[in-house]
Amino acid sequence: MQMPDIRKPYFRIETPSNTQNPNEKIIVHLPNDPFVAENVSNSSAGCYTMGDILVEDPPNSGQYLILGRQDDTLIHINGKKTNPIPMEETIRCSPLVKQIAIIGHNQFCTAALIELNAEEVSNYEFNEIEEKIWEVVEQANKKAPSHSHLVRKLVKILPMNKTLPITHKGNLMRQRVNQEYSTLITKMYDEFLNQPRNITTNKKEQSIWTRETITKCLEDKLKSVVQTSDTIKVNNSSRSIFDFGLNSLQIIELRNFICQNICQIPKNFLYEYSSIDQMTEHLIRYLQPESLATHTDQLSDPYHYKLTEQIIDKYIDLMKQSSTKATETRKNQQSERVFIITGANGSLGNFITRDLLKEPALVVKRVYCLLRGSDTKQRLFESFAQRQIKTSILTQSQEQRLVVLPLSTNLSEEHLGQTDDIYQELQNEVTDIIHSAWKMDFNQTVKDFEYDSIFSVYNLLKLATLNNMQFHFISSIVSAGSGLLTIVKEEPLPRNAEVALAQGYGQSKYASEHLCWAAMNLWNIPVNIYRIGQISGDTQNGVWDITEMIPMMIYAGAGQLKKMPNIGEDVNWIPVDVCSASLVELALKSSFDISTPINERVYHLLNPHVTTYEDYLNSLRAGGLNYDTVSLETFINTILAATDVTNPLVKLASYFEQSFSKKETLKLPKYEIVKTVERCKILESCPPIDSNLIKLYLNYWKQCQVLKT
């Protein structure tokens, strides 16, 4: 719809205070609106706010789509949103369904309560009813985003004597549903998220499970969970299940299935053993402990150090076998640079895209953005708006300086998921690649990062050879975060996987750094490594993703549990806008000359102005948080013992338990930044994480309604 000009003096369109997405708008009728009855208002200013949620589509067009109503939107504990109306409409099309309520506000995921049509169901057995209901639920899932999907365990068919409350117009009264069925809803979620421990499997039950039967059982279940017809891929039992795009909800469902049907497993089992082959091997060990002694591979490499080195060697061998090589060194080009940026819709990617476009056209001629998913241009605009970055720079740069590739990017494919023509255009035009896209998961192993992260580095390096491009790899300080190196210098890391933090994210960054140096030696590609520390929200609006660990530690730890650890590392977080501006400054100064010493190609982007942990805690209190400081052990035990599944720290319980299983505090190494600060004036002027910035972040989380003081 489009608002007529004649009505504009009587209303305004604004972003509601309780949304996390600045694209969402509501209509506020002003007190002078002749179409609003006298003395009708729902605000202290005398205005009347409509409950419809709008989104401007396309951006800056003045045309709006109605997404739904504010009181219908479900906001999950991870910050994601579900519009239940389309799903309910699909399910209600079944003649067996009289009414349905999809719930899940302030829960980890959605659930459904279904009231049956008494006349229709009398013709079926109950198991037939369940199957027919599930068929229509699956249809609704296909049309909904993955985080909104219903799982079978959370679809409850109500007894025939129960009804769902509706208005006289037949509309569902969602709040009344939550009130009247609160006990049932709590029980449903508790049984799903806290799978009860199975009775110890007896010897007779153990005997039915062999490697073959477990593999077949897991393959069948995986096919049903991912709902794919690609049996060839699913039947590749050595492939990580995360390559199929499983989300955390599906992981819970798969773990529950194993607990119920095979044997009890730890919460992090699927993250540690993510292929069917690995699962089968370790399930056999649980079922037949006597076989443990005959399988020592995993025991000899519990932290995946050998595997990490094997992955590096694997791709270096591929480089040696390839005939690809940059034959000529590009002249040290300082003007009309053309950049590819991957992960442009991520937080850092957004700001890098903005900062590149802020440069004069004589310096940065064009920026190509590679994004995953559909509607790539729309998603880039939405991500800018969500982070409160002005979208006008995108609008002004379209066509001439900004190219958002329309096809979904797949960096694991040789041509990155693009057509031959587009790939050829990139090959001919691009001078620099900034690789920002990376999977953020601290539970998965390095093997799970190989296909969609490490392999993507190899493919991008291969593209760089075709036109002597410069490759800028955004690494992380966790690539050297184990503490084995007490001081990490601004230079390449040694070939020792033990220097990386012993989890998949850190090891994948470590491995990829070594692939970059190998490409420089074997393929003559000029590469630059940017090891980035903890990134915080920006310095203007304080936008900091509520799904990241430190925000959760603050709003769920200090805010919800009312506890924070009494010891911790000093704070050298770098605000995302400062990090981006520093990176762009360094990238534009970087040299195409392959003879430039490699020690001049490594940068550490951390805040040069360190805040002590004690001052950080004081800043939280100055921002209005009241909490107790407790020992690290007490803090972790509080999380492990928590029964409130609405606290997002609960889903990180296994990570905390594994990462801090030792009694001593994890001591991070010291990272030298002298050379980086000398080369980058923006980094030198980075503000400290003081009470002013902390208050900015706290205010943003209050707006997101995850922090309550």
C-alpha positions as CSV (number, residue, x, y, z in Angstrom):
1,M,0.0,0.0,0.0
2,Q,1.0,3.6,-0.5
3,M,0.1,6.5,1.8
4,P,-1.9,9.3,0.0
5,D,-0.3,12.8,0.3
6,I,-3.6,14.2,1.7
7,R,-3.3,12.0,4.8
8,K,0.3,12.7,5.6
9,P,-0.4,15.7,7.9
10,Y,-2.4,13.4,10.2
11,F,0.0,10.4,10.9
12,R,3.6,9.4,11.0
13,I,5.4,6.2,10.3
14,E,8.0,5.2,12.8
15,T,10.1,2.2,14.1
16,P,8.5,0.6,17.2
17,S,10.7,0.8,20.3
18,N,10.5,-3.0,20.9
19,T,11.8,-4.2,17.6
20,Q,15.3,-5.4,16.7
21,N,14.7,-4.7,13.0
22,P,14.7,-1.0,12.1
23,N,13.0,-1.9,8.8
24,E,9.8,-2.7,10.7
25,K,7.4,0.3,10.9
26,I,4.1,1.1,12.5
27,I,1.5,3.8,11.8
28,V,0.9,6.4,14.5
29,H,-2.3,8.5,14.1
30,L,-1.8,12.1,15.4
31,P,-4.3,13.8,17.7
32,N,-5.5,16.0,14.9
33,D,-6.5,13.0,12.7
34,P,-10.2,13.6,11.7
35,F,-10.6,9.8,11.1
36,V,-9.9,8.9,14.7
37,A,-12.8,9.3,17.2
38,E,-12.5,11.9,19.9
39,N,-10.7,10.9,23.1
40,V,-9.4,7.7,21.5
41,S,-5.7,7.2,22.1
42,N,-3.3,4.6,23.4
43,S,-0.3,6.9,24.2
44,S,0.4,9.7,26.7
45,A,0.9,12.1,23.7
46,G,-2.7,11.6,22.6
47,C,-1.8,9.5,19.6
48,Y,-3.3,6.3,18.4
49,T,-0.9,3.5,17.3
50,M,-2.1,0.9,14.9
51,G,-1.0,-2.7,15.6
52,D,-0.1,-3.5,12.0
53,I,3.6,-4.1,11.2
54,L,4.8,-2.6,7.9
55,V,7.9,-2.9,5.9
56,E,8.9,-0.5,3.1
57,D,9.4,-2.5,-0.1
58,P,11.5,-1.7,-2.0
59,P,13.5,0.5,0.3
60,N,12.9,4.3,0.0
61,S,9.9,3.7,-2.4
62,G,7.1,4.9,-0.1
63,Q,5.3,1.6,-0.7
64,Y,4.6,-0.7,2.3
65,L,3.7,-4.3,2.8
66,I,1.7,-5.4,5.9
67,L,3.7,-8.2,7.6
68,G,1.2,-8.9,10.4
69,R,0.3,-7.5,13.8
70,Q,2.5,-6.6,16.7
71,D,0.6,-8.8,19.1
72,D,1.0,-11.8,16.7
73,T,4.7,-11.7,16.2
74,L,6.7,-14.3,18.2
75,I,10.1,-13.2,19.3
76,H,12.3,-16.1,20.3
77,I,15.0,-16.0,22.9
78,N,17.7,-16.0,20.2
79,G,16.2,-12.7,18.9
80,K,14.7,-14.2,15.7
81,K,11.1,-13.6,14.9
82,T,8.2,-15.8,13.6
83,N,5.1,-14.6,11.9
84,P,2.7,-17.4,12.8
85,I,-0.2,-16.3,10.6
86,P,0.8,-17.8,7.3
87,M,1.7,-21.1,8.9
88,E,-1.6,-21.2,10.8
89,E,-3.5,-20.5,7.6
90,T,-1.8,-23.4,5.8
91,I,-2.4,-25.8,8.6
92,R,-6.0,-24.6,9.0
93,C,-6.7,-25.6,5.4
94,S,-6.8,-29.3,6.6
95,P,-10.4,-30.4,7.1
96,L,-9.3,-32.1,10.3
97,V,-8.2,-28.8,11.9
98,K,-10.8,-26.5,13.4
99,Q,-8.3,-24.1,15.0
100,I,-4.6,-23.9,15.6
101,A,-2.3,-21.7,17.7
102,I,1.4,-21.4,17.0
103,I,3.3,-20.3,20.0
104,G,6.9,-19.6,20.9
105,H,7.2,-16.1,22.2
106,N,10.3,-15.9,24.5
107,Q,10.9,-19.6,23.8
108,F,13.8,-21.3,21.8
109,C,11.5,-22.3,19.0
110,T,7.9,-22.6,17.8
111,A,5.2,-25.1,19.0
112,A,1.6,-25.7,18.0
113,L,-1.6,-26.5,19.7
114,I,-4.3,-28.0,17.4
115,E,-8.0,-28.2,18.0
116,L,-9.6,-30.9,15.9
117,N,-12.8,-30.7,13.8
118,A,-15.0,-33.3,15.6
119,E,-17.1,-34.1,12.5
120,E,-14.1,-34.9,10.3
121,V,-11.9,-36.8,12.7
122,S,-14.6,-39.3,13.5
123,N,-13.8,-41.0,10.2
124,Y,-10.2,-41.8,11.1
125,E,-8.1,-43.7,13.7
126,F,-5.9,-41.5,15.9
127,N,-2.6,-42.6,14.3
128,E,-4.1,-41.6,10.9
129,I,-5.1,-38.2,12.2
130,E,-1.5,-37.7,13.5
131,E,0.0,-38.5,10.1
132,K,-2.4,-36.3,8.2
133,I,-1.8,-33.4,10.6
134,W,1.9,-33.8,10.3
135,E,1.6,-33.8,6.5
136,V,0.0,-30.3,6.5
137,V,2.5,-29.1,9.1
138,E,5.3,-30.1,6.8
139,Q,3.6,-28.0,4.0
140,A,3.6,-25.0,6.4
141,N,7.3,-25.6,7.2
142,K,8.3,-25.4,3.6
143,K,6.9,-21.9,3.3
144,A,8.4,-20.7,6.6
145,P,12.0,-19.6,7.5
146,S,14.0,-22.5,9.0
147,H,14.1,-20.9,12.5
148,S,10.2,-21.0,12.5
149,H,9.8,-24.6,11.6
150,L,7.7,-26.9,13.8
151,V,9.1,-30.2,14.9
152,R,6.9,-33.2,15.5
153,K,7.5,-33.3,19.2
154,L,6.2,-29.8,19.6
155,V,2.9,-30.3,17.7
156,K,0.2,-31.1,20.3
157,I,-3.3,-32.3,19.3
158,L,-5.7,-31.3,22.1
159,P,-8.3,-33.6,23.6
160,M,-11.7,-33.4,22.0
161,N,-13.1,-31.6,25.1
162,K,-10.5,-28.8,24.8
163,T,-10.9,-25.6,22.7
164,L,-8.7,-22.7,21.7
165,P,-10.1,-19.3,22.7
166,I,-11.3,-17.0,19.9
167,T,-13.0,-13.7,19.5
168,H,-16.6,-13.3,18.4
169,K,-15.1,-12.7,14.9
170,G,-13.3,-16.0,15.0
171,N,-9.8,-14.6,15.5
172,L,-7.4,-16.5,17.7
173,M,-6.8,-14.9,21.2
174,R,-3.1,-15.7,21.4
175,Q,-2.4,-14.3,24.8
176,R,-5.4,-16.2,26.3
177,V,-4.0,-19.4,24.7
178,N,-0.7,-18.9,26.5
179,Q,-2.5,-18.3,29.8
180,E,-5.0,-21.1,29.6
181,Y,-2.4,-23.7,28.4
182,S,0.6,-22.5,30.3
183,T,1.2,-25.8,32.1
184,L,0.9,-27.9,29.0
185,I,3.2,-25.5,27.0
186,T,5.9,-25.5,29.8
187,K,5.8,-29.4,29.8
188,M,6.1,-29.6,26.0
189,Y,9.2,-27.4,25.9
190,D,10.8,-29.0,28.9
191,E,10.4,-32.5,27.5
192,F,11.8,-31.5,24.1
193,L,14.7,-29.3,25.3
194,N,15.7,-31.4,28.3
195,Q,15.5,-34.9,26.9
196,P,15.0,-37.3,29.9
197,R,17.8,-39.8,30.5
198,N,17.0,-43.2,29.0
199,I,17.2,-46.3,31.2
200,T,20.5,-48.0,30.7
201,T,20.4,-50.1,27.6
202,N,20.4,-53.8,28.5
203,K,22.5,-56.4,26.8
204,K,19.6,-57.7,24.7
205,E,18.9,-54.2,23.4
206,Q,22.6,-53.7,22.8
207,S,22.8,-56.7,20.6
208,I,20.5,-55.2,17.9
209,W,23.0,-52.4,17.3
210,T,25.9,-53.0,14.9
211,R,27.8,-50.5,12.9
212,E,25.6,-51.3,9.9
213,T,22.3,-50.9,11.8
214,I,23.4,-47.7,13.5
215,T,24.5,-46.2,10.2
216,K,21.3,-47.1,8.4
217,C,19.2,-45.8,11.3
218,L,21.1,-42.4,11.4
219,E,20.9,-42.1,7.6
220,D,17.2,-42.6,7.6
221,K,16.7,-40.1,10.4
222,L,19.0,-37.5,8.8
223,K,16.9,-37.7,5.5
224,S,13.8,-37.0,7.5
225,V,15.3,-34.2,9.4
226,V,16.8,-32.3,6.5
227,Q,13.9,-33.3,4.2
228,T,16.1,-33.8,1.2
229,S,15.6,-36.0,-1.8
230,D,19.4,-35.9,-2.5
231,T,20.1,-39.4,-1.1
232,I,23.6,-39.5,-2.7
233,K,24.7,-36.6,-0.4
234,V,23.0,-38.0,2.7
235,N,24.4,-41.4,2.1
236,N,28.0,-39.9,2.1
237,S,28.5,-41.0,5.7
238,S,31.9,-39.3,6.0
239,R,30.4,-35.8,5.4
240,S,29.6,-33.5,8.3
241,I,25.9,-33.2,9.0
242,F,26.4,-29.4,9.2
243,D,27.1,-29.3,5.5
244,F,23.3,-29.9,5.0
245,G,22.6,-26.7,6.9
246,L,21.1,-28.2,10.0
247,N,20.1,-25.6,12.5
248,S,20.2,-25.9,16.3
249,L,16.5,-27.0,16.5
250,Q,17.3,-29.9,14.1
251,I,20.4,-30.8,16.2
252,I,18.2,-31.1,19.3
253,E,15.7,-33.3,17.4
254,L,18.5,-35.6,16.1
255,R,20.1,-35.8,19.6
256,N,16.7,-36.6,21.2
257,F,16.2,-39.4,18.6
258,I,19.6,-41.0,19.5
259,C,18.9,-40.7,23.2
260,Q,15.4,-42.3,22.8
261,N,16.3,-45.1,20.3
262,I,20.0,-45.9,20.7
263,C,21.6,-44.7,23.9
264,Q,22.2,-41.6,26.0
265,I,24.8,-39.1,24.6
266,P,26.3,-35.8,25.9
267,K,24.8,-32.5,24.8
268,N,27.8,-31.7,22.6
269,F,28.0,-35.2,21.0
270,L,26.8,-34.1,17.5
271,Y,29.2,-31.1,17.5
272,E,32.1,-33.3,18.4
273,Y,31.3,-36.2,16.1
274,S,29.4,-34.6,13.2
275,S,29.6,-37.2,10.5
276,I,27.5,-40.4,10.5
277,D,30.8,-42.4,10.4
278,Q,32.0,-40.6,13.5
279,M,28.7,-40.9,15.3
280,T,28.5,-44.6,14.6
281,E,32.0,-45.3,15.8
282,H,31.4,-43.5,19.1
283,L,27.9,-44.9,19.7
284,I,29.3,-48.4,19.3
285,R,31.8,-47.4,22.0
286,Y,29.0,-46.3,24.3
287,L,27.1,-49.5,23.7
288,Q,30.1,-51.8,23.8
289,P,32.7,-50.3,26.1
290,E,35.0,-53.3,25.6
291,S,35.6,-52.2,22.0
292,L,37.1,-48.9,23.2
293,A,40.6,-50.2,23.4
294,T,40.6,-51.2,19.7
295,H,39.8,-47.7,18.5
296,T,42.5,-45.2,19.4
297,D,42.6,-42.7,16.6
298,Q,40.3,-40.2,18.3
299,L,41.9,-40.8,21.6
300,S,45.3,-40.0,20.2
301,D,44.1,-36.7,18.7
302,P,41.4,-35.4,21.1
303,Y,41.9,-31.8,20.1
304,H,42.2,-32.4,16.4
305,Y,45.7,-31.1,16.1
306,K,46.8,-33.8,13.6
307,L,43.6,-33.4,11.6
308,T,44.2,-29.7,11.3
309,E,47.7,-30.2,9.9
310,Q,46.4,-32.9,7.6
311,I,43.8,-30.5,6.2
312,I,46.5,-27.9,5.5
313,D,48.7,-30.4,3.8
314,K,45.8,-31.6,1.7
315,Y,45.1,-28.2,0.2
316,I,48.8,-27.4,-0.2
317,D,49.1,-30.6,-2.3
318,L,46.2,-29.4,-4.4
319,M,48.0,-26.1,-5.0
320,K,51.2,-27.9,-6.0
321,Q,49.3,-30.1,-8.5
322,S,47.5,-27.1,-10.0
323,S,48.9,-25.4,-13.1
324,T,47.3,-22.1,-11.8
325,K,49.8,-19.4,-11.1
326,A,50.0,-15.6,-11.3
327,T,52.6,-15.1,-14.0
328,E,52.9,-11.3,-13.7
329,T,52.9,-9.1,-10.7
330,R,50.4,-6.3,-10.9
331,K,51.9,-2.9,-10.7
332,N,51.5,-1.3,-7.3
333,Q,48.0,0.1,-8.1
334,Q,46.8,2.8,-5.7
335,S,43.8,4.1,-7.7
336,E,40.7,2.7,-9.2
337,R,40.8,-0.4,-7.0
338,V,37.9,-2.9,-7.6
339,F,37.0,-5.0,-4.5
340,I,35.1,-8.2,-3.9
341,I,33.8,-8.6,-0.4
342,T,32.3,-11.8,0.9
343,G,30.0,-11.7,3.9
344,A,28.9,-8.2,3.0
345,N,25.7,-8.6,5.0
346,G,27.5,-9.4,8.2
347,S,28.2,-6.8,10.8
348,L,31.8,-6.2,9.8
349,G,31.0,-6.8,6.2
350,N,28.3,-4.1,6.3
351,F,30.8,-1.5,7.6
352,I,33.6,-2.5,5.2
353,T,31.2,-2.1,2.3
354,R,30.1,1.3,3.6
355,D,33.7,2.5,4.1
356,L,34.9,1.3,0.7
357,L,32.0,3.2,-0.9
358,K,32.8,6.3,1.1
359,E,36.2,6.4,-0.6
360,P,36.4,8.6,-3.8
361,A,35.7,6.8,-7.0
362,L,39.3,7.5,-8.1
363,V,40.5,5.4,-5.2
364,V,37.8,2.6,-5.1
365,K,36.2,2.3,-8.5
366,R,33.7,-0.5,-7.7
367,V,32.7,-3.0,-5.0
368,Y,31.2,-6.4,-5.8
369,C,29.2,-7.9,-2.9
370,L,28.9,-11.7,-2.7
371,L,26.0,-12.8,-0.4
372,R,24.3,-16.1,0.2
373,G,20.6,-16.7,-0.1
374,S,17.9,-15.2,-2.4
375,D,17.0,-11.5,-2.8
376,T,20.7,-10.5,-2.2
377,K,20.2,-6.8,-2.9
378,Q,17.2,-6.6,-0.6
379,R,19.1,-8.5,2.1
380,L,22.0,-6.0,1.9
381,F,19.7,-3.1,2.3
382,E,17.9,-4.8,5.2
383,S,21.2,-5.6,7.0
384,F,22.3,-2.0,6.7
385,A,19.0,-0.7,8.1
386,Q,19.1,-3.3,10.9
387,R,22.5,-2.0,12.0
388,Q,21.3,1.6,11.7
389,I,23.7,2.3,8.8
390,K,22.4,4.8,6.3
391,T,21.2,3.0,3.2
392,S,21.5,6.1,1.1
393,I,25.1,5.2,0.3
394,L,23.9,2.0,-1.2
395,T,21.2,3.7,-3.2
396,Q,23.6,6.4,-4.6
397,S,26.3,3.8,-5.5
398,Q,24.0,1.2,-7.3
399,E,24.9,0.2,-10.8
400,Q,28.0,2.4,-11.1
401,R,30.1,1.6,-8.0
402,L,28.1,-1.1,-6.2
403,V,27.4,-4.5,-7.7
404,V,25.4,-6.9,-5.6
405,L,25.6,-10.2,-7.4
406,P,22.0,-11.5,-7.8
407,L,22.9,-15.2,-7.5
408,S,23.3,-16.8,-4.2
409,T,27.0,-17.2,-3.4
410,N,28.5,-20.7,-2.8
411,L,32.1,-20.3,-2.0
412,S,32.6,-24.1,-1.9
413,E,32.0,-24.2,-5.7
414,E,34.8,-23.4,-8.1
415,H,32.9,-20.5,-9.7
416,L,31.5,-19.4,-6.3
417,G,27.9,-20.2,-7.4
418,Q,28.0,-17.7,-10.2
419,T,27.5,-18.1,-14.0
420,D,30.5,-18.4,-16.2
421,D,30.0,-14.8,-17.5
422,I,29.8,-13.3,-14.0
423,Y,32.9,-15.3,-13.0
424,Q,34.7,-14.1,-16.1
425,E,33.7,-10.5,-15.2
426,L,35.1,-10.9,-11.7
427,Q,38.3,-12.3,-13.2
428,N,38.8,-9.4,-15.5
429,E,37.8,-6.5,-13.2
430,V,38.7,-7.3,-9.6
431,T,42.0,-6.1,-8.1
432,D,41.3,-7.0,-4.4
433,I,39.4,-9.7,-2.5
434,I,38.4,-9.1,1.1
435,H,37.2,-12.4,2.6
436,S,35.0,-11.7,5.6
437,A,32.4,-14.5,5.4
438,W,32.9,-17.2,8.0
439,K,30.8,-19.6,10.0
440,M,30.5,-18.6,13.7
441,D,30.1,-21.8,15.8
442,F,32.2,-22.6,18.8
443,N,30.9,-26.1,19.2
444,Q,31.9,-27.6,15.8
445,T,35.2,-29.2,15.0
446,V,37.7,-28.2,12.4
447,K,36.4,-30.9,10.1
448,D,33.0,-29.2,10.1
449,F,34.7,-26.0,8.9
450,E,36.5,-27.6,6.0
451,Y,33.8,-27.7,3.3
452,D,32.2,-24.3,3.7
453,S,35.0,-22.3,5.2
454,I,38.5,-23.6,4.5
455,F,37.6,-24.8,1.0
456,S,36.2,-21.4,0.3
457,V,39.6,-19.8,1.0
458,Y,41.1,-22.2,-1.6
459,N,38.6,-21.3,-4.2
460,L,39.0,-17.5,-3.6
461,L,42.8,-17.8,-3.8
462,K,42.4,-19.6,-7.1
463,L,40.3,-16.7,-8.4
464,A,43.0,-14.3,-7.2
465,T,45.6,-16.0,-9.4
466,L,43.7,-15.3,-12.6
467,N,44.3,-11.6,-12.5
468,N,47.1,-11.0,-10.0
469,M,44.6,-9.9,-7.3
470,Q,45.5,-9.0,-3.8
471,F,43.9,-11.3,-1.1
472,H,42.9,-9.8,2.2
473,F,42.1,-12.6,4.7
474,I,40.1,-11.6,7.8
475,S,41.5,-14.0,10.4
476,S,41.1,-13.9,14.2
477,I,43.3,-13.8,17.2
478,V,42.0,-17.2,18.2
479,S,44.2,-18.6,15.3
480,A,46.9,-18.2,17.9
481,G,44.7,-18.2,21.0
482,S,45.7,-21.4,22.9
483,G,48.3,-19.6,25.0
484,L,51.2,-21.8,23.7
485,L,52.6,-18.5,22.3
486,T,52.7,-16.1,25.2
487,I,53.3,-13.2,22.8
488,V,51.9,-13.3,19.3
489,K,53.9,-11.1,16.9
490,E,52.6,-9.4,13.8
491,E,54.0,-12.1,11.6
492,P,53.1,-15.6,10.1
493,L,52.4,-18.3,12.7
494,P,54.6,-21.4,13.0
495,R,53.3,-24.7,11.6
496,N,52.0,-26.0,14.9
497,A,48.3,-26.5,15.3
498,E,48.6,-26.3,19.1
499,V,49.0,-22.5,18.8
500,A,45.4,-22.2,17.8
501,L,42.5,-22.2,20.2
502,A,41.5,-25.9,20.4
503,Q,38.1,-25.6,18.7
504,G,36.9,-25.7,15.1
505,Y,36.6,-21.9,14.6
506,G,40.2,-21.1,15.8
507,Q,41.7,-24.1,14.0
508,S,40.0,-23.3,10.7
509,K,41.4,-19.7,10.9
510,Y,44.9,-21.0,11.7
511,A,44.7,-23.5,8.8
512,S,43.5,-20.8,6.4
513,E,46.3,-18.5,7.3
514,H,48.8,-21.2,6.2
515,L,46.9,-21.7,3.0
516,C,47.3,-18.0,2.3
517,W,51.1,-18.2,2.8
518,A,51.3,-21.3,0.6
519,A,49.3,-19.5,-2.2
520,M,51.8,-16.6,-1.9
521,N,54.7,-18.9,-2.3
522,L,53.3,-21.3,-4.9
523,W,50.9,-19.0,-6.9
524,N,52.6,-15.6,-6.4
525,I,49.5,-14.1,-4.8
526,P,50.0,-11.0,-2.6
527,V,48.2,-11.8,0.7
528,N,47.5,-9.8,3.8
529,I,46.3,-11.3,7.1
530,Y,44.2,-9.3,9.6
531,R,43.9,-11.0,13.0
532,I,41.0,-9.4,14.6
533,G,40.1,-9.4,18.3
534,Q,36.7,-9.2,19.9
535,I,34.5,-6.9,17.9
536,S,32.0,-4.8,19.8
537,G,29.1,-2.6,18.7
538,D,29.6,0.6,16.8
539,T,30.5,3.9,18.5
540,Q,27.5,5.8,17.1
541,N,24.4,3.7,17.8
542,G,25.8,0.8,20.0
543,V,24.3,-1.9,17.7
544,W,25.7,-5.2,18.9
545,D,24.1,-8.5,17.9
546,I,22.3,-10.0,20.8
547,T,23.2,-13.6,19.7
548,E,26.9,-13.0,20.3
549,M,28.5,-14.4,23.4
550,I,29.6,-11.2,25.2
551,P,26.2,-9.5,24.8
552,M,24.6,-12.7,26.2
553,M,27.1,-12.8,29.0
554,I,26.0,-9.3,29.9
555,Y,22.2,-9.3,29.4
556,A,21.7,-12.9,30.4
557,G,24.5,-13.1,33.0
558,A,24.5,-9.8,34.8
559,G,20.9,-8.9,33.7
560,Q,19.1,-12.2,34.1
561,L,21.2,-14.5,36.4
562,K,22.4,-11.4,38.3
563,K,25.9,-12.9,38.4
564,M,29.2,-12.2,36.6
565,P,32.6,-13.9,37.0
566,N,34.9,-12.1,39.4
567,I,37.9,-12.7,37.2
568,G,38.4,-12.3,33.5
569,E,40.6,-10.9,30.8
570,D,41.2,-7.2,30.4
571,V,39.0,-5.6,27.7
572,N,40.5,-4.7,24.4
573,W,37.4,-5.0,22.2
574,I,37.4,-3.0,19.0
575,P,34.2,-1.2,17.9
576,V,33.0,-2.6,14.6
577,D,33.1,0.8,12.8
578,V,36.7,1.5,14.0
579,C,37.7,-2.0,13.0
580,S,36.3,-1.6,9.5
581,A,37.8,1.8,8.9
582,S,41.2,0.6,10.1
583,L,41.0,-2.5,7.8
584,V,40.0,-0.4,4.8
585,E,42.9,2.1,5.5
586,L,45.4,-0.8,5.7
587,A,44.0,-2.6,2.6
588,L,44.3,0.6,0.5
589,K,47.9,1.0,1.6
590,S,48.8,-2.6,1.0
591,S,51.3,-3.6,-1.7
592,F,50.9,-5.7,-4.8
593,D,54.6,-6.3,-4.9
594,I,55.2,-9.9,-4.1
595,S,58.6,-9.1,-2.7
596,T,57.2,-7.1,0.2
597,P,58.4,-8.9,3.4
598,I,55.7,-11.1,4.8
599,N,56.2,-9.6,8.2
600,E,54.7,-6.4,6.7
601,R,51.6,-8.3,5.7
602,V,50.2,-9.3,9.1
603,Y,48.1,-6.9,11.1
604,H,46.5,-7.2,14.6
605,L,43.3,-5.2,14.9
606,L,42.6,-4.8,18.7
607,N,41.9,-1.8,20.8
608,P,45.2,-0.2,21.7
609,H,43.6,1.3,24.8
610,V,43.0,-1.5,27.2
611,T,40.3,-1.4,30.0
612,T,40.9,-3.5,33.1
613,Y,38.4,-6.2,33.9
614,E,37.6,-4.4,37.1
615,D,36.8,-1.1,35.3
616,Y,34.7,-3.1,32.9
617,L,32.6,-4.5,35.7
618,N,32.3,-1.0,37.2
619,S,31.1,0.3,33.9
620,L,28.3,-2.3,33.8
621,R,27.2,-1.2,37.2
622,A,27.4,2.5,36.2
623,G,25.1,1.6,33.3
624,G,22.4,0.4,35.8
625,L,23.1,-3.3,36.1
626,N,22.9,-4.8,39.7
627,Y,24.6,-8.1,40.0
628,D,27.0,-10.2,42.2
629,T,30.5,-11.2,41.3
630,V,31.2,-14.9,41.8
631,S,33.9,-17.3,41.1
632,L,34.2,-18.6,37.5
633,E,33.3,-22.1,38.7
634,T,30.2,-20.8,40.5
635,F,29.2,-18.9,37.4
636,I,29.5,-21.9,35.1
637,N,27.8,-24.2,37.6
638,T,24.9,-21.7,37.8
639,I,24.5,-21.9,34.0
640,L,24.8,-25.7,34.0
641,A,22.1,-26.0,36.7
642,A,19.7,-23.5,35.1
643,T,16.3,-24.9,34.3
644,D,15.1,-21.7,32.7
645,V,15.4,-22.5,29.0
646,T,14.6,-18.9,28.1
647,N,18.1,-17.9,29.2
648,P,20.3,-18.0,26.1
649,L,23.4,-18.9,28.1
650,V,21.8,-22.4,28.7
651,K,22.3,-23.4,25.1
652,L,26.1,-22.6,25.6
653,A,26.3,-24.7,28.7
654,S,28.3,-27.5,27.0
655,Y,30.7,-24.9,25.5
656,F,31.4,-23.4,28.9
657,E,31.7,-26.8,30.5
658,Q,34.2,-27.9,27.9
659,S,36.2,-24.7,27.6
660,F,36.6,-24.1,31.3
661,S,36.8,-27.7,32.6
662,K,40.2,-26.9,34.1
663,K,40.3,-25.1,37.4
664,E,42.6,-22.3,36.2
665,T,41.4,-19.4,34.1
666,L,42.0,-19.5,30.4
667,K,44.9,-17.1,29.9
668,L,45.0,-15.5,26.5
669,P,48.4,-14.5,24.9
670,K,49.4,-11.0,24.4
671,Y,49.2,-9.6,20.9
672,E,51.7,-7.1,19.6
673,I,50.0,-4.2,17.8
674,V,52.9,-1.7,17.5
675,K,53.4,-2.1,13.7
676,T,49.7,-2.0,13.0
677,V,49.2,1.2,15.0
678,E,52.1,2.8,13.2
679,R,50.6,2.1,9.8
680,C,47.0,2.9,10.8
681,K,46.1,6.3,12.3
682,I,42.5,5.3,12.7
683,L,43.4,2.5,15.0
684,E,45.6,4.7,17.0
685,S,42.6,7.0,17.8
686,C,40.3,4.1,18.7
687,P,38.2,5.0,21.9
688,P,38.5,2.8,24.9
689,I,35.6,0.5,26.1
690,D,34.6,2.9,28.8
691,S,31.4,3.7,30.6
692,N,30.1,5.8,27.7
693,L,30.4,3.0,25.2
694,I,29.0,0.4,27.7
695,K,25.9,2.6,28.3
696,L,25.4,2.8,24.5
697,Y,25.4,-1.0,24.2
698,L,23.2,-1.4,27.2
699,N,20.6,1.0,25.8
700,Y,20.6,-0.9,22.5
701,W,19.9,-4.2,24.3
702,K,17.1,-2.5,26.3
703,Q,15.6,-1.4,23.0
704,C,15.8,-5.1,21.8
705,Q,14.0,-6.1,25.0
706,V,16.6,-8.6,26.0
707,L,18.0,-6.5,28.9
708,K,15.8,-5.7,31.8
709,T,17.4,-3.7,34.6
